[in-house]
Amino acid sequence: MAKGFFRGIFTGGLVGFVLGILFAPQKGEETRRQLSKVSEDLTSKVKDVSEKIRRKREELAEKIRGREEEF
């Protein structure tokens, strides 16, 4: 499930990036600034999602450990 989610984030970011470049007639410097901003935003979002997944995985592992002790 996480693999598909990350694939969706990456694909959506890439499509948005390409469309933004194609339909935004600007100077090269402005375009580079925008590309840098998009890259930073996408990186931040991926880190946030990764952290949420890590926390959920740890919570699930704790629940499983608790159940193991019951058996």
MDTraj code that builds the backbone (N, CA, C; nanometers):
import mdtraj as md
import numpy as np

residues = "MET ALA LYS GLY PHE PHE ARG GLY ILE PHE THR GLY GLY LEU VAL GLY PHE VAL LEU GLY ILE LEU PHE ALA PRO GLN LYS GLY GLU GLU THR ARG ARG GLN LEU SER LYS VAL SER GLU ASP LEU THR SER LYS VAL LYS ASP VAL SER GLU LYS ILE ARG ARG LYS ARG GLU GLU LEU ALA GLU LYS ILE ARG GLY ARG GLU GLU GLU PHE".split()
xyz = np.array([
    [0.0818, -0.1189, 0.0000],
    [0.0000, 0.0000, 0.0000],
    [0.0866, 0.1259, 0.0000],
    [0.1892, 0.1290, 0.0834],
    [0.2767, 0.2456, 0.0898],
    [0.3480, 0.2667, -0.0426],
    [0.3834, 0.1571, -0.1080],
    [0.4531, 0.1677, -0.2361],
    [0.3662, 0.2404, -0.3387],
    [0.2389, 0.2040, -0.3439],
    [0.1464, 0.2695, -0.4364],
    [0.1236, 0.4153, -0.4003],
    [0.1206, 0.4435, -0.2700],
    [0.1005, 0.5803, -0.2244],
    [0.2175, 0.6679, -0.2673],
    [0.3397, 0.6179, -0.2430],
    [0.4575, 0.6958, -0.2829],
    [0.4648, 0.7109, -0.4340],
    [0.4264, 0.6078, -0.5058],
    [0.4242, 0.6164, -0.6517],
    [0.3257, 0.7254, -0.6950],
    [0.2108, 0.7326, -0.6282],
    [0.1119, 0.8357, -0.6596],
    [0.1625, 0.9751, -0.6294],
    [0.2291, 0.9910, -0.5151],
    [0.2858, 1.1221, -0.4799],
    [0.3896, 1.1635, -0.5837],
    [0.4778, 1.0713, -0.6178],
    [0.5831, 1.1015, -0.7143],
    [0.5238, 1.1362, -0.8506],
    [0.4298, 1.0542, -0.8972],
    [0.3693, 1.0766, -1.0288],
    [0.2943, 1.2091, -1.0316],
    [0.2158, 1.2346, -0.9283],
    [0.1419, 1.3615, -0.9223],
    [0.2343, 1.4811, -0.9204],
    [0.3406, 1.4719, -0.8424],
    [0.4378, 1.5809, -0.8371],
    [0.5058, 1.6028, -0.9706],
    [0.5400, 1.4944, -1.0350],
    [0.6068, 1.5030, -1.1646],
    [0.5150, 1.5632, -1.2702],
    [0.3900, 1.5187, -1.2740],
    [0.2941, 1.5724, -1.3717],
    [0.2716, 1.7213, -1.3464],
    [0.2526, 1.7579, -1.2199],
    [0.2345, 1.8995, -1.1862],
    [0.3550, 1.9833, -1.2245],
    [0.4712, 1.9296, -1.2012],
    [0.5956, 1.9976, -1.2342],
    [0.6050, 2.0228, -1.3851],
    [0.5828, 1.9191, -1.4634],
    [0.5931, 1.9308, -1.6094],
    [0.4894, 2.0286, -1.6631],
    [0.3657, 2.0175, -1.6147],
    [0.2615, 2.1094, -1.6620],
    [0.2934, 2.2531, -1.6227],
    [0.3464, 2.2705, -1.5045],
    [0.3836, 2.4047, -1.4612],
    [0.4906, 2.4659, -1.5496],
    [0.5870, 2.3870, -1.5886],
    [0.6940, 2.4355, -1.6758],
    [0.6397, 2.4670, -1.8147],
    [0.5558, 2.3795, -1.8659],
    [0.5042, 2.3980, -2.0016],
    [0.4122, 2.5187, -2.0154],
    [0.3354, 2.5475, -1.9119],
    [0.2348, 2.6531, -1.9234],
    [0.2707, 2.7811, -1.8488],
    [0.3920, 2.7975, -1.8075],
    [0.4337, 2.9167, -1.7354],
    [0.5484, 2.9843, -1.8091],
    [0.5161, 3.0701, -1.9033],
    [0.6231, 3.1394, -1.9768],
    [0.6913, 3.2434, -1.8866],
    [0.8124, 3.2145, -1.8493],
    [0.8867, 3.3024, -1.7596],
    [1.0327, 3.3060, -1.8007],
    [1.1044, 3.3928, -1.7328],
    [1.2484, 3.3964, -1.7519],
    [1.3092, 3.2725, -1.6883],
    [1.4250, 3.2343, -1.7363],
    [1.4928, 3.1161, -1.6857],
    [1.5175, 3.1200, -1.5358],
    [1.5568, 3.2359, -1.4851],
    [1.5854, 3.2490, -1.3424],
    [1.4596, 3.2255, -1.2588],
    [1.3476, 3.2813, -1.3035],
    [1.2211, 3.2615, -1.2320],
    [1.1802, 3.1147, -1.2358],
    [1.1982, 3.0518, -1.3497],
    [1.1632, 2.9105, -1.3635],
    [1.2484, 2.8254, -1.2706],
    [1.3777, 2.8543, -1.2637],
    [1.4659, 2.7784, -1.1746],
    [1.4251, 2.7953, -1.0287],
    [1.3856, 2.9166, -0.9923],
    [1.3402, 2.9420, -0.8557],
    [1.2151, 2.8592, -0.8252],
    [1.1221, 2.8577, -0.9207],
    [1.0002, 2.7800, -0.9020],
    [1.0303, 2.6307, -0.8928],
    [1.1200, 2.5832, -0.9770],
    [1.1565, 2.4420, -0.9740],
    [1.2171, 2.4057, -0.8384],
    [1.2998, 2.4929, -0.7874],
    [1.3610, 2.4690, -0.6575],
    [1.2541, 2.4630, -0.5487],
    [1.1589, 2.5542, -0.5543],
    [1.0502, 2.5573, -0.4552],
    [0.9658, 2.4307, -0.4633],
    [0.9305, 2.3891, -0.5840],
    [0.8510, 2.2675, -0.6016],
    [0.9271, 2.1473, -0.5487],
    [1.0535, 2.1415, -0.5780],
    [1.1372, 2.0310, -0.5306],
    [1.1410, 2.0280, -0.3781],
    [1.1590, 2.1429, -0.3154],
    [1.1612, 2.1502, -0.1695],
    [1.0267, 2.1080, -0.1104],
    [0.9172, 2.1561, -0.1701],
    [0.7841, 2.1208, -0.1209],
    [0.7582, 1.9711, -0.1331],
    [0.7929, 1.9147, -0.2455],
    [0.7712, 1.7721, -0.2673],
    [0.8565, 1.6894, -0.1717],
    [0.9799, 1.7302, -0.1521],
    [1.0675, 1.6601, -0.0587],
    [1.0108, 1.6650, 0.0823],
    [0.9607, 1.7804, 0.1213],
    [0.9017, 1.7962, 0.2539],
    [0.7793, 1.7069, 0.2709],
    [0.6956, 1.7020, 0.1695],
    [0.5754, 1.6186, 0.1773],
    [0.6109, 1.4706, 0.1868],
    [0.7080, 1.4282, 0.1094],
    [0.7502, 1.2876, 0.1134],
    [0.8072, 1.2545, 0.2514],
    [0.8851, 1.3466, 0.3093],
    [0.9391, 1.3233, 0.4430],
    [0.8274, 1.3129, 0.5459],
    [0.7263, 1.4001, 0.5354],
    [0.6135, 1.3962, 0.6281],
    [0.5392, 1.2635, 0.6186],
    [0.5111, 1.2210, 0.4982],
    [0.4395, 1.0950, 0.4787],
    [0.5237, 0.9778, 0.5279],
    [0.6522, 0.9816, 0.5007],
    [0.7416, 0.8753, 0.5471],
    [0.7408, 0.8665, 0.6989],
    [0.7430, 0.9804, 0.7642],
    [0.7402, 0.9827, 0.9105],
    [0.6082, 0.9269, 0.9642],
    [0.4977, 0.9623, 0.9022],
    [0.3676, 0.9095, 0.9448],
    [0.3629, 0.7584, 0.9276],
    [0.4146, 0.7100, 0.8173],
    [0.4160, 0.5656, 0.7922],
    [0.5052, 0.4961, 0.8949],
    [0.6196, 0.5555, 0.9251],
    [0.7106, 0.4973, 1.0242],
    [0.6427, 0.4866, 1.1601],
    [0.5726, 0.5943, 1.2018],
    [0.5036, 0.5923, 1.3305],
    [0.3940, 0.4857, 1.3333],
    [0.3171, 0.4776, 1.2274],
    [0.2101, 0.3766, 1.2205],
    [0.2686, 0.2360, 1.2254],
    [0.3787, 0.2152, 1.1553],
    [0.4442, 0.0845, 1.1552],
    [0.4896, 0.0480, 1.2959],
    [0.5458, 0.1449, 1.3682],
    [0.5897, 0.1198, 1.5053],
    [0.4711, 0.0883, 1.5965],
    [0.3608, 0.1611, 1.5781],
    [0.2408, 0.1349, 1.6582],
    [0.1899, -0.0067, 1.6327],
    [0.1873, -0.0456, 1.5079],
    [0.1417, -0.1789, 1.4725],
    [0.2340, -0.2857, 1.5303],
    [0.3639, -0.2619, 1.5246],
    [0.4606, -0.3570, 1.5805],
    [0.4393, -0.3724, 1.7300],
    [0.4113, -0.2638, 1.8003],
    [0.3848, -0.2705, 1.9440],
    [0.2588, -0.3516, 1.9725],
    [0.1551, -0.3318, 1.8939],
    [0.0318, -0.4087, 1.9118],
    [0.0576, -0.5572, 1.8902],
    [0.1357, -0.5879, 1.7889],
    [0.1671, -0.7281, 1.7596],
    [0.2476, -0.7887, 1.8751],
    [0.3444, -0.7148, 1.9264],
    [0.4228, -0.7646, 2.0394],
    [0.3336, -0.7916, 2.1598],
    [0.2393, -0.7039, 2.1834],
    [0.1451, -0.7226, 2.2939],
    [0.0615, -0.8479, 2.2758],
    [0.0203, -0.8747, 2.1552],
    [-0.0583, -0.9949, 2.1272],
    [0.0262, -1.1211, 2.1401],
    [0.1535, -1.1134, 2.1031],
    [0.2426, -1.2285, 2.1150],
    [0.2534, -1.2717, 2.2608],
    [0.2591, -1.1736, 2.3500],
    [0.2709, -1.2054, 2.4915],
    [0.1454, -1.2753, 2.5433],
    [0.0290, -1.2449, 2.4859],
    [-0.0944, -1.3099, 2.5270],
    [-0.0912, -1.4585, 2.4937],
    [-0.0297, -1.4931, 2.3832],
    [-0.0253, -1.6329, 2.3405],
    [0.0854, -1.7021, 2.4123],
])
top = md.Topology()
chain = top.add_chain()
for i, resn in enumerate(residues, 1):
    res = top.add_residue(resn, chain, resSeq=i)
    for name in ("N", "CA", "C"):
        top.add_atom(name, md.element.get_by_symbol(name[0]), res)
traj = md.Trajectory(xyz[None], top)
